Amino acid sequence: MKNQFLHRALITILTAGSCVTWATAEPDDLNRCNVVWDSPSADCHGSMPIGNGDLAANVWVEPNGDLLFYLSKSDSWSGEQELLKLGRIRVKMDPALVADGAVFKQELDLETGTIRINSQLGTRNSQLSFWIDANQDVVNVEIEGSEVFSAQVMLEPWRVPGKKLYGGAVADAVLPAEGTTIRWFQRNSKSIFEGTLKNQHLGGVIDNYQDPLMNRTFGGLIVGEGLQSQDSKTLKTAAPLKKLHLRVHALTAQTDTEDEWVAQLEKQRAQADAVPLETSRAAHEAYWSDFWSRSHIFITGTEAAKRVTSAYTLQRWIQACAGRGAFPIKFNGSLFTVDGVDLNRRTKVEEEYGPDYRKWGGCYWFQNTREPYWAMLYSGDTDQMAPLFEMYRKALPLLKDRTQTYFNHDGIFCSETIYFWGLNREHDFGAGNLDMYPKNAYVRYYWDSGNELSMMMLDYYAHTGDDRFARNTLIPIADEVVTFYDLHHQRTPEGKVLFSPSMSLETWHTAEDPLPVVVGLKTVLTRLLELPDSLTSEEQRTRWTRFRSELPEIPFGEEDGKQWIKPARTYSDCKNSENPELYAVFPYRAYGVGKPDLDVALETWERRRIKQTGGWRQDAIQAAMLGLTDEARRDVTKNATRQCLIREPVYQARFPAFWGPNFDWTPDQCQGSVTMIALQRMLMQCDGREIRLLPAWPKEWTASFKLHAPYHTTVEGRVKNGKVIDLKVTPESRRNDIVQ
């Protein structure tokens, strides 16, 4: 995919130049969101994030002038399915990059996808550019000095023999010095894959599936012109020079032997090196120019409004840095974990494991994973949604086998916490569990992710019109999800489905007819039936229509003439702090601005049990969907200006959009994504063909924006005094669908 984009980008550069059409925004609006530091960082907690969607780095300069970076990749899974770092690299210069009295500047240049570091002392000037090629898995470090300098490049493994290692990691294999390169890797000689199938009663189908972890090998190669080996982990300049271009090539592959992996890495290196540096950089910058021209929200006015703009823009950057890999974004740190502290244990985790550790581990938790992907629809970053959908598409055969083995009927149920092949996390299922349901009471009957995933895919199809995606991914998954619910549950004497035993999210552990399940199925089935007949069969449409008619009604409460939505028809055993009843507002949008019975939804909002924002809490989104401008502004502003719910300033990340640890880990991907979703919905809400502007926008916030709506539509303009001006709708025919 990346190489194909490189080819397209080069054609664009040659034929049209590299300028960008900024619509209603100016480049200066984006540049104001750049992060600029005027001093080095004490340690990795002062790192900046950068990435190409698959390969990523945390970059910082220590007070002694050394450049350091942690390197991560989206598919570097250990044999225990923990996402490990690739490695840590140090670049030491002589004279040092930073000296006492020097003027220092480190800037994240968003427009070009580059970290730029400048240091000046008298007439001596050093300039460093750090960029990860948007089209190839290559880190580029370009250093130029006004005077000659010497340099050392060092691989600094923390996974070494005799040290306690995390998540199935082994000591890094560092290959013998080869003259001009450093080469190292992790290779899985063990795997939990077969063990999870056997423990979860699926040993009979093991032979149908390839182990995705065994022999998975990941690592890299460091090389630079003018560098030679000092030892297996160190390169040094052969002679002082004024320019140095350092490259780090990264690769993950499943190979039968280590030598095969090394051969693949060398081949990848040769292909990348065959492209001239200036050509690669031009294509890289063209990618980021195209990315930033897709969409934006820039707010002016108060300092809080500017901080919201920064939070929105930087969270979108972080998502883009990790969103184009082979696997979905990890909610608990993404690719940017560093040496951390587990606040629950009050333990310095780096003393035990280094940066590989992340709270809640390597599995995917759908309630937390979903937030970045809801934001991608309106920002037009739908290409980054593919890894999430692909993970479930690939898991579909095993999930079908699981349902047949457990319950002897068709369909799939999607567990809340999963390995990327679809099964429950072992900690949740329980070792030696003879039952078909997990022992963990928080997820025992919790299968809502299948409905919300279907809703998200339906929205993706509405935005892209991708019929191939609908046939190959959306309909096969969504149909199996609704089939499971149809066949798994009994009917009442009145012929209605009885969802029991069940639970309402993780909060109400004992429930019948939980609201998220009922409204989720009602919405998904309705949307499936609205798909073009050419995509579905008559049998499917008949079955979906029948099942929709058998669903129970949405559960309501009523008192003194007021009605509100309940978490379930019956519910008890409260164990968590969610508001399941408001899933009728988001993500399923059965209630909201411009829809019937808004008063019922507003009463539900007022009666909600948990009234907080931050982390994965959705109050900001739901307030926007209900047209509650003051509440939405308050929560979005609080999310954008408060990095951590827990006051631990000594471990506060320096980068302003590294949220957390909150409920998850640092950087928490939920808080920034919730902020993005809420801000988008304050500006625009789409339902069917209707595009409603400013449903919850503060009149005092002046803004320019460009957002994406269904049916290949972009909406852009400016907001002033609570009105949209300079409105541009593409295609123009969609202007008739605008509601202000």
N, C-alpha and C positions, 0 to 999 in steps of 0.2 A: 504493500500500500504506500509506504513512504517513498520508495523509489519511483513509483508511478507519479506521485505528486511532484517529485523533483523534476521529472521530464516535463510535466505540464507547466510548472513554475518557470523553467528555463525558457519555454516557448513564449510565455507571457512577458518575461523580461525582454526578450529579443524583439518582440513584435509591438509591445505597447508601452515599454518603459516600466518603471517601478513605482510611479506615483499612485496615490490612493485617493479615491473620491470619498470625502468625509461627510457627505450629506449635510445634516444640520449641526454637526459637531466639527470642531477644529482640532488639529493635532495637539495644540496647547492644552486642551481639556484632558487628553490622555496623559500628557507629560506631567501635568500637575498631580497625577496619581503615582508617579514614580516614587520609589522609596529611596531616600538619600540619607546617608550617614556620614558624619564628619570625624569619626574616630573608629579605630579597630574594635573588635569584639573580644570580650574576655574569654569566651569559649563557644561551643557549638550552639548554646542557647541564643547566640547572636548571629545565627546563620540566615542567609537569604535563600529562597527557593527558586529553582529554575529547572526546566525540563522540556522535552519534546513530545510529551504525551505517553511515552513508554520508558524512557531513560531520564532520570532526574538526579539532582544534586542539591545538597545543603552547602552553601559556600560562605566562608567567613575568613577574615584576616585577623590573626592574633596580634597582640601588642608588640611582639618581637618582629613583626613584619612577615611572618610565614603565612602563605595562602594554604588553607585546608578545605577539603570538601569530602563529604560523604556521598557515595554513589549508590543509587537504587535503581531497580528495574521492576516492572509490573509483574513479571513472571518468574521471579527468583524464589521459588517455593522450596522449602526444605522437605525432607522426607516425612515430616510431621505436619505438613501444609501450613508452615509459618512463613511469612514473607520476610526474607532476610535481606540485609544490605549486601551490595556487591563488595564494598571495601571503603577504606579511608586513604586519601592521598594528600601528601604535604609537598608544597613547592617552596624551597628556601633559596633566597637570592643573596648575593654578596656583591655590592652593598645591599642591605636589607631593603625590602619594599617600603617599609616604614622606619623612619629614624626620629629621634627626639627633635622636636621643633618643626617637623615636616607638616605641610598642609595636606590633609588626607581627605579623600572623597570616595565613597563607594555608592554607586547608584544602580538601581534596577531600572534599566531602560526598557519599558514595556513595549514601545513601538517596534523595536528591533529584536526583542527577545534576548537581551544581552545584559550581563552584569559588567559594569565598567568601574575600574578602580584606578584612581590617580593619586600619586604622591609626589610632592614637590618640596625640595629643600634647597634654597638658593637657586643656582642655575641647573641643578640636577633634577630631572623629571622622569618619572616612571609611569607608564600607562599599561594597564592590563585589561583585556577583554575576555570574558568567559561566556561561551555560548554552547548550547547543545543542539546540534544540527537538527532542524525540524523535520528533515527528510531521511536521515540516517542515524543510527545509534552510535554517534561519535561526539565526545566532548572535545571542544576546542578551547585552548588557553593560549591567547596571543599576548606576548609581553614585548614591550619596546621601551628602551631607555635612551635618554639623551647622552648617556655615557655607557661604556661597556660594563657588563656585569657577568658574574658566574652564577650558576644555578645547580641545585640538586633537586631531584624529584624522587620521593620516597613513598613506597607502599607501606602502610602502617597497619598490619593485621592485628586485630584484638582476639580473633579466633585462633588460638595457638594451643599446642599440646599442653595438657595439664591444667587448663583453665575450664571452669564450669561454663558450659555453653547452652544457649537457649534454643528450644524448638527443633531439636534434631540436627542442629548444626554440628559440623566437624571442623577440625583445624583446617584452615585454608591450605590448599596445595599451591605452593609457589614453585614454578618451574625453574630449573637452573638458568643462570645468566646466559643469554644467547648473543650478547654483543651490543645490541642497541635497543632492546625491549625489556619490559617487565611483564610477565604473564602469570596469572593466578586464576584459581577457580575453586568453587564448591561443587561436589558431586554426590548425589544421593545414592548410597548403597543399601539403604533401607527405605521402606515406605509403609505408611499406615493404611493405604488404600484397601488391600485385601482384608485387613483386620476389621475395618469399618463395615465392609459388606458382610463378613461372617458374623460379627457381633450384632448387626442389625438384620439378621435372618435372611440375608441375600447371598449366602455362600453358593447357592445353586446356580447363580448367574455370573459368577466371577469370570468364567472363561469367555463371556460375551464382550468383555470390556478390557481395554488396554490400561495398565496402571499408568496414570499421568505423572507420577512422582518418581518412580524408579529410574535411575540413571539420568535424571534431570541434572544438567550441569550448567553453571552460570559463573561468569567471571569477566576478566577483561585483559587488555593488552595496552601498555603505555609505551609511547614512542614519540620522539621528537628529533628533528634534524639538528645535528650538532651535539646530541647526547650520546653517551656511551655507558656501558654497564660498569658500575663499581662493585656491585654484588647482585644477588638475585632479586633484591628488593629496592635497589637504588640505581638511578641514572644520574650522571653529572655531565656538565658541559666539558667538552674536550679542550676548549679554549674560551676566553672571555668573548662576549659578543654583545651586540646592541639589540638584536631581535631573536626571539625564541617562540616557536610554534609547537606547542605540546598537544598531542592527541591521545585520547583514551577511547579505545574501541571496546564495546560491550556486546556480549552474546549469551543468550540462554538457548539450550537445545537438549533434546533427549538423544543420546548417541550410545551405541553399543560399547564404545571404548573411549578413553580419555583422548587418545590420539585423533580420533575422528572429530571430537569437539575442537581440538587445537587446529586441525586442518580447516574446519568451517570458519573458525575465527580468522585465520590467516587469509582465507579467500574473501571474507567480508572486508577485512582491512584493505586488501588489494583493490577491491571494487570502489571503496570509499576514497582511497588515495588517488585513484585514477581521475577523480573530478578535481579540477583546479580549485584552490582555496577561495579565490574571488568568486568563482561560479557558485560554489557551495554556499558562501555567505550571502550572495545576492538572492539565491533561491530561498534560503532560510529567512531572510528579512522580508521577502515577498510573501511567504506563508504568514508571518505575523502581521504584516500590513493587511492582508486579506482577512485574517481573523478579527482584527480590531475594527475593520470597516463593516463587519457583519451587523453589529449591534452595539448599543451603549446606553447608559443612563448617566448623565452628568448634571448634578444639582448644584446650584449656587445659592447664596444667601447666608445663613448662619453657619458658624463653625461646625455645629452638629450636622447640618446638611452636607457640608463638605466631607465630614468624616464618614457619613453614610455612602457618599460617592466613592470614596477610597475603599471602604469595606467591600462594596459591590464589585468594583473593578479588580481589586486584588484577589478576591475569592474566585472570580472568573479566571484570572491568571493561574491560580493554584490548580483549579480543575483542569484547565487546558494543559498544564504541565504533566498531568498524570492520567488524562482521559482517553488516550488513543492506543493504549497497550492491549495486550492479549486478554486482560482480566479487568473487571470493574475496579473503580476507585475504592480503596479501603477507607471506611469511615473513621477508623481510629488511628489517624496519623498519615493517611495517604502514603506517599513515597518519601515523606519528610520527617520521619521520626529521628530523634537524636538521643543521646544519653539522657535518661529521664529519671523521674521520681514518681513512684506509685504512691499517690496521696492517701489511698486507703490503707496501705501497709506502712506508710511513712518510712519507706526504705529507698535508699539510693540504688536504683536498679542498675546503673552503669557499673557499680562495683561487682555485680554478678554477671551481667549479660552484655553490657555495652548497648549500642543503638538498635540491636535486633529485637529487643523486647517491646511489646505494645500491649497495653491492657486489653482484655477480651480476645486477644490472640488473632490467629490468621483467618478464622472463619468469617463468613459474611452474615450480617444481621440485617434483614431487609428493612426494618423500620428505620435504621440508621443509614443504610446504603442508598436509599431511594432519593434523599434530599437533593444531592447535586444533579440528579437526572431530571427532576421536575423543573429545575431552573434552566436546563439546557434547551427546552422547547422554545421559550420566549426569546432567549438570547440567540437562537439560530444555530446553536452548536450541536445539532442533531447527529453529526458524524461521531461525536463522542459518546453517544448512547449505545452504539453497536456492541461494545464489550459486555454490557449488562445483558442485553437481549441474547447475545451469542452464548453466554454462560448457561442460561436456562434452555436455549434450544439444544445445546449439546447434552444437557442433562436429561432431556425428555425421555429417551429410551429407558434409562435406568429408573426414572421416576415412574414410568408405566409398569415396569417389572415389579417395583416395590408395591404398588397398589394391588396388582394381581396376586402377588405372594401373600400380602397381609390380609386382603379383604375379598379376594376372588371376584373382583369386578373391575371395570375399566375406569379410566380417568387418572388424574394425578393430583396429589396434594403437595403444596410447597411449604416446607418447614421454615420457621422463622430464622433459625440459625443453621447455616449449611456449610459443608465443604463445597468447593467449586464444582464437584461432580453431583451435587444435589442432595446428599444424605445429611441427616442430623449430625451436628457436632457430637462427638462421642461423650463428652462431659454431660451433655443434655440427655442423650439417649440412655446412658448408664451402662456400665460394664456388667455383663451377665444378665441383662434385662430380658426376661422371657416374654414380656408383653410386646405388643406392636406399637405402643405409644411411649414417648419419652418419659423417663422418670422425673425430669425437671418440670415441676408444676407450672412454671412460668410459660412454657411452650407446649404443654402436653397436647392440647387440642387447638393450637394456634396456627392456622393455615391461611391467614388473610393475605399473605403476600401474593398468592396466585391471582386474586382478584385485582389488587392494586397494580401488579405488573401488567395485567391485561388492560386495565384502564390506561396506563401509561403508553402501552403499545398502540392502543386505539388512537390516542392523541398524536403519537408519532406518525401514524398513518394519515391522520387528518392533516398534519402539517406537510408531509412529504409526498403523499399520494403514491407511495412506492408499492405497487401491486405485487412485486416479487417478494418483498418483505411480508406483506399480508398473507400470501399463500404459504410461504416457507417457515415463517416464525410466528406471527401474530395469531392466525387462526389455529394452527396446530396446538399451540400452547393454551390459548384461551378456551378452545373447545374441550380440551382434556380437563381443564380446571372445572368448568361448569358441569362436565359429565361426572366428575367425582362427586361434587355436591349433590347432583341429581340422584345418583345411584347409592350413595353412602347413607343417606338419612331417611328415616321412616316418615310416613304421612300421618296427619291427625285424622280423626273421623270425618272432618270436613274436607279432607283431601289436600290440606296444606302441608308443606314441608315443616318438620320439627327439627330444628338445629339443636340437637342435644344428644350426648354431652357436648358442651362447647364452652367457650370463654370469650370475653370481650376484651380484646387485646391482651396485654399482660396484666391488666389491672383487676378485672373481675374474673376470678378463676373458676367460678361456677356460674354458668349462664345458660339460658335458653333463648334462642332467636336473637343473638347479639346484633346490635345495630350495624357494625361494620360489615358483617357478612350479608345481612339482609339488603342494605342499601348498595353494597358493592355488587352483589349479583344482579339486583334490579337494574343498576346503571350499565353494567357490562353487557348483560343480555340485550338491553335496548340498543346499545351502541353496535353490538354484533349484528343485530337485525337491520340496522341502517346501512350496513356495508353493501356495496354493489352486488347484485345477484350473481354477477359473473365470477365473484370470488368465493361464493358459498354454494352449498348444495341445497336442494329442496328438502332433503331429509334433515339437514342441520337446522334450517330455518323452522321447520315444523317442530322439531324437538326443542329448540330454544324458546319458541312461542309457548309451547305447552308448559315447559318448566317455569317460565316467568309467571305464568298464571297461577302456579302452585306455590309461589313464594308467600310467606307470611307478610302482614302489613308492617310498616315501620312502627316500632313501639313508641307510644306517646304517654306522657303524664298530663294530668289536667287538674287545675285547682283555681277556684274563684274566676272562672271564665278564661283563664290563661292556659295555653297548651305548650308543651315542650317535648323535645325528643329525649328518650331514655337510652342508657347504654345497652339495654337488652330488654326483652319482655320480662324476664326475671333475672336477677343478678345478686351475687353475694360473694363473700370471701375476697375482700379487697386487699391487693398486695402491691400495687404500683400506683403511679401518679400521672396517668394519662386521662384524657377526656374522650372516650370512645364515641360518645354521642355526636361530637362535632365532626366526625368523619363524614357525616351527611353534608357538611359544608366543604371540607377539603379532606381527602382528595377527590371525593365522588361528586361534588358540586350539584347535589340534588336541591340544595337551598342556597340562596345568595341574592346579590343585588340583581334586580330585574326579573326575579323568579317569584312564583306564587308562595304565599305563606312565609314571607320574610319575617313577620312578627313572631312566628313559631321559632325560627332559627335564632332571632335576637333574644327571645326568652331563654332558649337553651344556653346561649352564650352567657347570659347573666347568672344562670344557675350552675354553671360549670364548677366542678369541685376544685380543680387546680387552676389557679390564676397566676401564672408566672411566665417569664420568657427566658431565653438563653438555652444553649445546647440544642437538643432535638425538639424542644417544646414548640408547638405550632401556633401559639396564640397570635403572633404577628401575621401569619398567613390567613388565619380564620377571621381576624378582625378586618383585614383588607377585603376578603371575599364577602363580608357582610356590610361593607360600606362604612365601617367605623373608623373614620379618618383619624381622630385624636388617638384612639387606642393603637391603631396601626403605626402611626408616626412615633408614638412613645416607645413601642416595643422594638421597632426597627432601629431607632436611635440608640436605645439601650444595648441592643445586640451589637451594634457597630462600634460603640464606644467602650464596651466592657469586654476585655478579652477572655477573662476567666471568671466563672461563677464562684470559685473557691479562692480565697485570698492567700496566695503563696507568692508574694512578690519576688522572693529570691530566685524563683524558678520561672519568672515571667519571660516568655519569648520576646526577643527584641523586634522581630518582624511583626508589624501591626495587624496582620491578618492570620497569624498563627493563634487560633482560638484554643482555649482549653487549658488544662485537661477536661474540665467540665465533667460530664457523665462518662466520657469515653477516654480520650487520650489527646496528646498534642502532636500536630495540629488537628483539632476536632473539625471534621468536615460538615457537621450538621449545622452549627451556629451560623457560619458564613452562608451556607446554602439556604437556610430558612430566611435569612435576611434578603438574599437575592430574590427568592420566590415572592416574598411579601412585597418588596419594592416593585417588582414587575406587576403584581396584581393590584397594587395601589394605582398604577398608571393605566393598566389595560387588563380587561378580562374578556375571554372569548367563550362563547357558547353556541355551538352549531356554526352558523354563518355570521352571527352577531359579534361585533367587536365594540365593546363598551369602553370608552375612554374616561379617565379620571374618576373611577368609582370611589376612591378613598384617598384623594391627593390633597395635601395641605395647600391652601391658597397662598401661603407665604413662601412656598418652595418654587423657585424658578428653575426650569430644567430644559435640557435638550435630550431627545431620546430617539432611538431606533429599535424597534422590537419586531418579533416575528409572530404571525398569526397563522391559523390553519389555511389551507388551500394556497400554499406558496405565496403568502402575502407578507409584505413588510409595511409597517406603519411608523412614520417618523415625523418629527416636528418639534416645536418648542412649547413650553407651558409657562404662562405668565398670568398672574392674578387669577389663578384658578381656571384659565381658559387655554385651549390648545390653539396655537397660531402656527402659520407656515406648515400646515398639515400636508403631508405627502403620503399617498397610499399607492402601493404597487402590488398588483396591477390596478390601474385607475378604476376598473369596473367594480372593485370591492369597496369603493368609497360609499356606495349606497348602503353598505352593511354597518357603517360606523354609527354608533350612538354616543352622544356626548351628554 
